[in-house]
Amino acid sequence: MAGRWKNDLTRADVTPHAAYVNRRQLLAGGTALGLGAIAGPGLAAADPELNSWEEITSYNNFYEFGTGKDDPARHAHKMTTEPWSIEIDGLVERPGKYDFSDIMPEMAVEERIYRFRCVEAWSMVIPWNGFELADLLNMAGVKDGAKYVAFQTLMRPEEMPGLRYPVIDWPYVEGLRLDEAMHPLTIMATGIYGKPIPKQNGAPVRLVVPWKYGFKSIKSIVKITLTADEPPTSWNKYSAREYGFYSNVNPTVNHPRWSQAEERRIGGGLFAAKQPTLMFNGYEAEVAALYDGMDLRKFH
Ligand code: MTE
């Protein structure tokens, strides 16, 4: 069931890609245009504009292809994404390997313009195309007793040169609480800017949870498991002190090595002022109730 969440932005608010590029040229020429006028109302104040296709697809984290920001764009073309299947197992009524080409006709794909905040204190505004994760989980049928959802990325060493380096404990795994996974803001993205999602961004399907730090948005998903217990997550295994299971964007809880109060918007220029980070990345009204009564410092 798509459309349960009402975005305040519609397709009409999206800066056409060509216009965006032209606008950047104008800005680069030193013309101070009224920033904020083009972005839709929901993003106007803190988010001057969408990031460009170039920025979104050439500055990436996808450690399976290497740890440099340009490694994914250089190496991800080696990844075979067709055919693709997602195994859904654990506490579900209909476990099995779901072919991606069978899943897609059942899903309602829509555009979602979301803020994206990396734990490293940089951010973008991205026009995703995707479907609600809840629809996919309902397709498999969630059983009583399921409380968490675990995700796993493809692990194919012959196509992913970064897997040679034990930076993290491969495969890349992530997890959400079931109510977070079922929240209408949580999507499985299959596109950016109306085009199929590039491989460096997690083709053919990646998770997007806009109120959490970017590392929760696991790419190129091959497996989803419904569990009763909290599943392990890659960055939490790497350093539990630095990366909690929840990892909700929170300007008042700093990373042990840097402040999370502000962020640098990619494309804003090297000397652009940082902007304040918003509680739950600006989605407080929609998601704060999920964490009622929880100590957000403890469950970071
Ligand atoms: N998923 C996998 N499988 N491997 C990764 O290294 N990096 C995460 C997340 N998902 C990562 C991943 C991090 S740290 C971030 S910030 C985002 O992907 C980056 O997404 P982007 O490259 O599309 O901006």
Residues whose N, C-alpha, C, O or C-beta is under 5 A from the ligand:
A	BS01	MTE	I56 Y59 N60 N61 F62 Y63 E64 C118 T153 Y172 Q200 N201 G214 F215 S217 I218 K219
